[in-house]
Amino acid sequence: MSFAVTAHGALHYDVVDEAAPGQAGGDPILFHHGIGSSAALWAGWRPALADRYRLVAFDMRGCGRSHIPAADFQWSLDRMVEDLFDVADAAGLQRFHLVGESIGGTVALAAALARPARIATLTVSNGAHLGASIQRVEAWRRQLDEGGVKGWSDAFMPDRFHDDALSPSRRAWFAAEQERWPRDSILKALGVLIGTDLTARLGEIRCPTLLLHPDGSPFIPVPIMAELHRLLPDAELNVFGHARHGLPFSHAVQCSACLRNFLARRDARRG
């Protein structure tokens, strides 16, 4: 169990370092999950990647084993970017491949703008350069007020997954993870996204970028991802059928294989 000590509390991270001698693929991979999830989200990605890459995943601030802020803590996109680099520094990652999903994808885009020399490649799954609306924040607040975190989670699950996307045990596991999130963390993290718009700066992101997106996200329509693809100088877009906002969990095998292929092709170009 490892922690990155920051000025605002410690952040928990996990490391998987299983690459065989002589097989390591150079730059490690850092994973950033979204609201309602945790570092454990990425377990399904490990089989496709761990033989070649050192993998680091962390619980974002406000959930899991990381620092749970007090009610008066000032959440911001800049703070979340600093959290990401605090974890990278603690894990000894100088230059790394960065993978972010949902709000983690937005943070990843902002991180690539903030410190481009640190990011080898960028992968955004079911995330975007545009943030949430005040209407969504109010809807989530009503759900939390009326049904608590479980009520909010129950309402969120159909937005995450089609009915046939997961086995009963995997669905129950994800729901339990989601229900562990504190109410304030849910609303404050979502609040960070209100008004966020990175459109004007996307042309500055020069690292190779992989975009992974479901065909049925209720929050980020495919045309938004098509716009992100168009505005990034070096990007590939993959849209997965019969998928919703829980794409990196329900389609972990397909997404991780796509990332493995993307990194292999980029490594070949550099070689």
Secondary structure, 3 states (H helix, E strand, C coil): CEEEEECCEEEEEEEECCCCCCCCCCCCEEEECCCCCCHHHHHHHHHHHCCCCCEEEECCCCCCCCCCCCCCCCCCHHHHHHHHHHHHHHCCCCCEEEEEECHHHHHHHHHHHHCHHHEEEEEEECCCCECCCHHHHHHHHHHHHHHHHHHHHHHHHHHHCCCCCCCHHHHHHHHHHHHCCCHHHHHHHHHHCCCCECHHHHHHCCCCEEEEEECCCCCCCHHHHHHHHHHCCCEEEEEECCCCCCHHHHCHHHHHHHHHHHHHHHHHHHC
